[in-house]
Amino acid sequence: MKKNTRYFQCTLSRGTGRQVAYIEERGAKVGNKVEILEGSNSFWNVDSVSNKSVDGIYLKDLQDYGRNSLPSIL
């Protein structure tokens, strides 16, 4: 993850699969095809792009906060 790059939350599709992910600004355009995992040769279609971006320096903290925000039931 590049720290000085802006990321946009995007809705992605591939076949019948749907996914939401943060995409670098250079790929976050409706109609683009993006590779989520580098080297996977598995491309997703960008269906929608949020109108707000997140600076890469804050994205990791945002993702960690989202993962840890709900208590575990185990």
N, C-alpha and C positions, 0 to 999 in steps of 0.2 A: 504494500500500500504506500503510495507516494504521499508524503506529508503536505506538500504545497499544492496538491491537485484538488479541485472541487468535485464532489460526488453528488449524484441525483438519485433519489429513490425511483425505481422503475418497475413497471409490471411487465413480466416477460412470459413468453409462451413458446412451447416446442411440442408439436403434435397436440395431444390432449392435456399435456402438463402445463401448469401455471406456477409462477414463482414471483416473489417480490425481492429485489436486491438493490443495493447501492452500486451504481455504475459510474465510472469516470466520465467527466464532462465530454470528452472527445467521442464517446460511444453512446451517450445518452440522448439519442434522437429517434423519434418514432420511425419505425421502418428499418432501422439498423439491425444487423445480426451481430451478437456479441458472444464471446466465449467466457463463461463464468470461471471455470477452473483452467488456468493456463496449461496448454498442452493436451487438453482433453479431446480436441477436435469435435466438440459437441457445442453447437451454436444455438442460441436462443434469439427469438424475435423480440424487439423492443416494441411493446404495444402502447405504453403510456409513460410519461415522464412528469414527475412533480415539478412545480414551478419554484421550489425552494431548494437550495443546495446546501451541502455541508462541507466545510473545509476538511481535508484529509487528516489534519492534525487532531481533529475532534471526533472523527468517525469511530475509531477503536473504542474510545470512552463511551460513546453513544451506544454502540453495539453491546459492550459489556454491561452497561446499565440496563438495557432492555432484557438481557439474558438473566440478570440477577434480581429483577424487580418483583418477581412472584415467588412466594415461599414454596419450597419443595414439599410434596406430600409424602415423600419416602422417609 
